């Protein structure tokens, strides 16, 4: 109701400026949310980087282990015992 009353007395220029102001404010909020999201992801990645490197190193070490005739690696080579 209030919006309709304002639209009746407002000029087209005033309406255009109001719409532009709303769009700019929304864009401003979206940009800040994106910046916060990127910062959060960067901080999270910094905290997780060391544990991920440890897990990757252990995975590479385990990948080359052999238990009996079967390799733990998902890729079996023609030279593996038992082929």
N, C-alpha and C positions, 0 to 999 in steps of 0.2 A: 504494500500500500504506500509506504513512504517513497519507495523507488519510483512508483508511477507518478506520485505528486511531484517529485523532483524532475522527472522526465518531461512533465507538462510545462514547467517554467524554465527549464534549462535550454540553452541554445545548442545547436548541433556541434559547435566548437567546444563548448563546455562538456558535452557528452563524450566527444572524441578524446579530449584531454583526460577525462576521468577513466575511460576505458584504457588508454595508454598507461596511465598511472597504475592501474590494477595489473596490467600485463607486466610492466617493469618490476613491480613489487613481487609478483609471483616468480619471475625469472630470477630476481635477486635471491629469493628463498631457495629455489632449486639449485642455484650455483653454490650457495653455502652448504646445502645438504651434500652435494657432490664432493666439495672440498673436505667436509668432515668424513665422508665415507672413504675417500682416498687416504686420508691421514690415518684412519682407523685400520685400514687394510695394510698400510705400510708398517705401522707399529706391530700389528699382529704378525706380519711376515718376519719382522726383525726378531720377535720372541720365538718364533717357530723355526727359524732357519737352522740354528745349531742342532736341535733335536732331529730335524729332518736329515741333516748331514750325517748324524750318527746312525740313524736308521738305514740310510742309503749305504753307508760303509759296511754295516753288518749284513745287509742284504747281498752286497757284492761278495763279501767273504763267504757267506753261506752258499751262495750260488755255485761256488767252485768246490764245495765239499762233495765227497763221494761216500756213500754208505753202501758198502758191499758192491754189487754189480750195478746198482741204480744210482744215477746222479740226481741230486736234489734240484738241479737246474731244470726248468721246464723244457729246455731244448736238449734233445739227446743227439749226440754226434755218432757218426758211423764208427768211430774208434772206441766208443764206450764198451766196457766189458759186458757181455751178455747179449750183444747184437748178433 
